């Protein structure tokens, strides 16, 4: 297996992007990624597009084809990857595997989603169908806020987690999003604002939930040989990618205080990279709801089970703490355009590892330059954990 590096990244502005169509949105990420890599569109041999809502949230059923044409990538191999909210990571894994196996030397993972072309109830229904539709959505009306509310109440009952703990995640992530020019939400919030926001699915309130977001992110990967040929002086190497899945039917799961697929994917990634959770210096984790971030701390081994809230209360997941997490605002405040999220995580961590975070107060101090991205599809139906090193 050949070594694979990130050599270029780009990220569109996240938010309600009614000013562009899906191809224009993709171009906002592709153009800076190509410029960052110092290559031309013709150098890209293969493109994997992560999108979970093609033909549903937005009008185009074949986004890989139309975005490739608009961005000057026609002629490259194309594929669309779907892994629910982890579709962007599935695209990264597809390109990574093609390079590592020797099939290609340069490829692009492009994550994109236009979620705001339809009304919010339609979005909620379509995301709700991402579980076990006939059993959970059709029979019981479960939606994703309800799924994660179930996890939250289980964690509260077993470990004493509180609504205030959940609110602390929102406050932290909004603080960092306010410093991030590509983030959907550009303002800080207080814990009182988070706690007083209206309930969505108790104990989850409005500020415990990620927004419905449009956005795109592009990641250009290259083989070690190409890195040398292009004289890339700051390659960020993909040390490993771990992956796993969970049952579609949540009633068949052993526990609701964490996601088993996250644990397995993380263990695979750590083993392949030859590192442990104590070696990670900055992380992006899948905080579609505030409880998801707390469970991720535990599932990824940043703390023991049940100690996620303590890590948060002590400020250990802030810059300057033990393990800074989601200092781009996370899904909660940067936004969660479902197909783009996995690629956007790699964008953020590449910037961090290069010490290029847009505002110095958002740059994590690094010693060993090791980072982790944790991207979940559904409620652990899919999971990818990627470890990066510069």
C-alpha positions in Angstrom: 0.0 0.0 0.0 1.3 3.4 -1.0 1.4 6.4 1.3 -1.3 9.0 0.6 -1.3 12.7 1.4 -3.7 15.7 1.4 -2.2 18.3 -1.0 -5.1 20.7 -1.4 -8.3 21.7 0.3 -11.2 24.1 -0.3 -14.4 24.9 1.5 -17.4 26.9 0.4 -19.2 29.3 2.7 -21.8 27.2 4.6 -25.3 28.4 5.2 -28.5 29.1 3.4 -27.0 29.4 -0.1 -29.9 30.4 -2.3 -27.5 32.6 -4.2 -25.9 29.6 -6.1 -26.9 26.3 -7.6 -25.2 23.1 -6.7 -22.5 23.3 -9.4 -21.6 26.9 -8.4 -21.5 25.8 -4.8 -19.1 22.9 -5.7 -16.9 25.3 -7.6 -16.4 27.4 -4.5 -14.7 24.4 -2.9 -13.0 22.9 -6.0 -11.3 26.1 -7.3 -9.4 26.9 -4.0 -8.5 23.2 -3.5 -6.9 23.0 -7.0 -5.0 26.3 -6.4 -3.9 25.1 -3.0 -2.5 21.9 -4.5 -0.7 23.8 -7.3 -2.1 21.6 -10.0 -4.6 21.9 -12.9 -8.1 20.2 -13.2 -6.6 18.0 -15.9 -4.2 16.5 -13.3 -7.1 15.0 -11.4 -7.6 11.4 -12.5 -10.6 10.4 -10.4 -13.4 12.3 -8.5 -15.6 10.8 -5.8 -18.6 12.9 -4.8 -20.2 12.5 -1.4 -23.9 13.4 -1.4 -26.8 11.8 0.4 -29.5 14.0 -1.0 -29.0 13.9 -4.7 -32.4 14.1 -6.5 -34.2 14.6 -3.1 -33.0 17.8 -1.3 -31.8 19.3 -4.6 -32.8 18.7 -8.2 -29.7 17.0 -9.6 -29.7 13.2 -9.4 -26.1 12.9 -10.9 -24.1 15.6 -9.1 -20.7 14.0 -10.0 -21.4 14.5 -13.7 -22.6 18.1 -13.6 -20.1 19.3 -11.1 -17.2 17.7 -13.0 -18.3 19.4 -16.1 -18.8 22.8 -14.4 -15.4 22.6 -12.7 -13.4 21.4 -15.7 -13.0 17.8 -14.5 -14.8 16.0 -17.4 -12.7 13.0 -18.4 -11.8 12.0 -14.9 -13.3 8.8 -13.4 -16.5 9.6 -11.5 -18.5 8.0 -8.7 -21.0 9.2 -6.2 -20.7 7.9 -2.6 -23.6 7.6 -0.2 -23.1 6.9 3.5 -25.7 9.2 5.0 -24.0 11.9 7.0 -20.7 10.2 6.4 -20.9 10.4 2.6 -18.0 12.9 2.5 -15.7 10.5 4.4 -16.8 7.6 2.1 -15.7 9.8 -0.8 -12.3 10.4 0.9 -11.9 6.7 1.6 -12.7 5.8 -2.0 -10.1 8.2 -3.4 -7.6 7.2 -0.7 -8.0 3.5 -1.6 -7.6 4.2 -5.3 -4.3 5.9 -4.7 -3.0 3.5 -2.0 -3.6 0.6 -4.3 -1.7 2.2 -7.2 -4.7 2.7 -9.5 -4.2 6.5 -9.6 -1.8 9.2 -8.4 -4.1 12.2 -7.9 -7.8 12.3 -7.0 -10.4 14.5 -5.5 -13.0 13.9 -2.8 -15.8 16.4 -3.2 -18.6 16.6 -0.6 -21.6 18.7 -1.3 -25.3 19.1 -0.4 -28.0 21.6 -1.1 -30.5 20.9 1.7 -32.5 24.1 1.6 -34.1 23.7 -1.7 -37.0 22.0 0.1 -39.0 22.9 3.2 -37.8 21.8 6.7 -40.5 19.1 7.2 -39.4 17.4 4.0 -35.8 17.5 5.2 -36.8 16.1 8.5 -38.7 13.2 6.9 -35.9 12.4 4.4 -33.3 12.3 7.2 -35.8 10.2 9.3 -35.9 7.7 6.5 -32.1 7.2 7.0 -32.8 4.8 9.9 -35.0 1.7 9.5 -37.9 3.3 7.6 -40.7 0.8 7.9 -40.0 -0.1 11.5 -39.0 3.2 13.1 -40.1 6.1 10.9 -43.3 4.7 9.3 -44.6 2.9 12.5 -43.4 5.2 15.2 -42.5 8.5 13.6 -38.9 8.6 14.7 -36.9 11.5 13.4 -33.2 12.1 14.0 -33.7 14.6 16.8 -35.8 11.8 18.4 -33.1 9.2 17.9 -30.4 11.3 19.6 -32.9 12.3 22.3 -33.1 8.6 23.1 -29.3 8.5 23.4 -29.3 11.6 25.5 -31.9 10.3 28.0 -30.0 7.0 28.3 -26.8 8.8 29.0 -28.5 11.1 31.6 -30.1 8.1 33.3 -26.8 6.1 33.5 -24.2 8.8 34.1 -26.1 11.8 35.5 -25.5 14.0 32.4 -27.5 17.2 32.5 -29.2 19.6 30.1 -26.5 22.1 31.2 -23.8 19.7 30.0 -25.5 19.5 26.6 -25.7 23.3 26.5 -22.0 23.6 27.1 -21.3 21.8 23.8 -23.4 24.4 22.0 -21.8 27.3 23.7 -18.3 26.1 22.9 -19.0 25.3 19.3 -20.8 28.6 18.6 -17.8 30.4 20.1 -15.4 28.9 17.6 -17.9 29.2 14.7 -18.0 32.9 15.3 -14.3 33.0 14.5 -14.7 30.8 11.4 -15.5 32.7 8.1 -17.0 29.6 6.4 -19.4 28.8 9.3 -23.1 28.8 9.0 -23.6 30.6 12.4 -21.4 33.5 13.0 -22.4 34.5 16.6 -21.7 33.3 20.1 -24.5 32.2 22.4 -24.8 32.0 26.2 -25.7 28.9 28.2 -28.9 30.6 29.3 -29.9 31.1 25.6 -29.1 27.5 24.9 -31.2 26.2 27.9 -34.1 28.5 27.2 -34.4 27.6 23.5 -37.5 25.7 22.6 -37.6 21.9 22.8 -37.2 19.8 19.6 -37.2 16.3 21.2 -36.5 16.5 25.0 -33.9 16.9 26.3 -32.7 18.3 23.0 -33.6 21.9 22.4 -33.1 24.1 19.3 -29.5 25.0 20.2 -28.7 21.3 20.8 -29.4 20.6 17.1 -27.3 21.3 14.0 -28.8 23.5 11.3 -30.1 22.5 7.8 -27.2 23.7 5.7 -26.0 24.1 2.1 -22.2 23.7 1.5 -19.3 22.0 -0.3 -15.8 20.9 0.6 -13.0 19.5 -1.6 -10.0 17.4 -0.7 -7.2 16.6 -3.2 -5.2 13.5 -2.4 -1.9 12.4 -4.0 0.6 9.5 -3.8 3.9 9.9 -2.2 5.6 9.9 -5.6 3.4 12.8 -6.8 4.1 14.7 -3.6 7.8 14.5 -4.3 7.3 15.3 -8.0 5.1 18.4 -7.2 7.6 19.4 -4.4 4.7 19.8 -1.9 6.5 21.1 1.2 3.6 20.7 3.7 1.8 17.4 2.9 -0.6 16.1 5.4 -0.4 12.4 5.4 -3.4 10.1 5.9 -2.0 7.7 8.5 -5.1 5.5 8.6 -8.9 5.3 8.1 -11.0 3.1 10.3 -14.5 2.2 9.5 -17.5 0.3 10.9 -21.3 0.1 10.8 -24.3 -0.4 13.1 -27.6 -2.1 12.8 -30.3 -0.4 10.8 -32.9 -1.3 13.4 -31.9 0.4 16.7 -33.9 -2.1 18.8 -31.2 -4.6 18.0 -28.4 -2.6 19.7 -26.9 -3.4 23.1 -26.7 0.1 24.4 -27.8 3.7 23.8 -25.1 5.5 25.7 -22.6 5.4 22.8 -22.1 4.2 19.3 -20.4 0.8 18.9 -19.5 1.6 15.3 -17.5 4.7 16.6 -15.6 2.5 19.0 -14.7 -0.1 16.4 -13.8 2.4 13.7 -11.6 4.3 16.2 -9.8 1.1 17.3 -9.1 0.2 13.7 -7.7 3.6 12.9 -5.5 3.8 16.1 -4.1 0.3 15.4 -3.3 1.1 11.7 -1.7 4.4 12.6 0.2 3.1 15.6 -1.1 5.8 17.9 -3.6 6.0 20.7 -6.2 8.6 21.7 -3.7 10.2 24.0 -1.6 11.1 20.9 -4.4 13.1 19.2 -3.9 16.9 19.5 -6.9 18.2 17.7 -10.1 16.5 16.6 -13.3 17.1 14.6 -16.1 14.8 15.9 -19.7 14.3 14.6 -21.8 16.6 16.8 -25.0 16.6 14.8 -26.6 17.0 18.2 -24.8 18.0 21.4 -25.1 14.6 23.0 -23.3 13.1 20.0 -20.2 15.2 20.8 -20.2 14.0 24.4 -20.6 10.3 23.3 -17.8 10.8 20.8 -15.3 11.9 23.6 -16.0 8.6 25.2 -16.3 6.3 22.2 -13.0 7.7 20.8 -11.2 7.1 24.1 -10.5 10.7 25.0 -12.0 9.9 28.4 -13.6 6.9 30.1 -17.3 6.1 29.6 -19.5 8.5 31.4 -16.7 11.1 31.9 -17.5 13.1 28.7 -19.4 15.8 30.6 -16.6 16.2 33.1 -14.1 16.7 30.2 -16.4 19.4 28.9 -17.0 21.1 32.2 -13.3 21.4 32.9 -12.7 23.0 29.5 -10.5 20.2 28.3 -12.0 20.2 24.8 -11.3 23.9 24.3 -8.1 25.3 22.8 -5.5 25.0 25.5 -7.2 21.9 27.0 -6.3 18.3 26.8 -7.9 17.6 23.5 -9.4 20.5 21.5 -12.5 19.3 19.7 -14.6 21.1 17.0 -12.7 24.3 17.1 -14.2 25.1 13.6 -17.7 25.2 15.2 -18.5 21.6 14.4 -21.7 20.4 12.7 -23.6 22.2 15.5 -22.5 25.7 14.4 -20.3 25.5 11.3 -23.2 23.6 9.8 -24.0 20.1 8.5 -24.5 19.9 4.7 -24.7 16.2 5.0 -22.6 15.1 2.0 -20.0 17.8 2.6 -19.3 17.3 6.3 -16.7 14.5 6.1 -14.6 16.5 3.5 -15.0 19.7 5.5 -13.6 17.9 8.6 -10.4 17.1 6.6 -10.3 20.7 5.3 -10.3 22.0 8.9 -7.7 19.5 10.2 -5.4 20.1 7.2 -5.5 23.8 8.0 -4.8 23.1 11.6 -1.9 20.8 10.9 -0.4 23.4 8.6 -1.0 26.0 11.2 -3.1 28.0 8.8 -6.4 28.4 10.8 -7.9 31.7 9.6 -7.7 33.5 12.9 -4.9 32.9 15.3 -7.2 32.5 18.3 -8.7 29.4 16.5 -5.3 27.8 15.9 -4.5 24.8 18.2 -0.9 24.7 19.5 0.7 21.5 18.2 3.7 19.5 19.1 3.4 16.1 17.3 1.0 17.3 14.6 -1.5 14.4 14.8 -5.3 15.0 14.2 -8.4 12.9 14.1 -11.7 13.2 12.1 -14.8 11.3 13.3 -17.7 11.2 10.9 -20.9 9.3 11.6 -23.7 8.4 9.2 -27.2 8.2 10.8 -27.0 7.1 14.5 -23.9 5.0 14.0 -25.2 3.2 10.9 -21.9 4.2 9.2 -18.7 5.5 10.8 -15.3 6.6 9.5 -12.4 7.7 11.7 -9.4 9.2 9.9 -6.1 10.0 11.5 -3.9 12.6 9.9 -0.3 13.6 10.6 2.0 16.3 9.3 
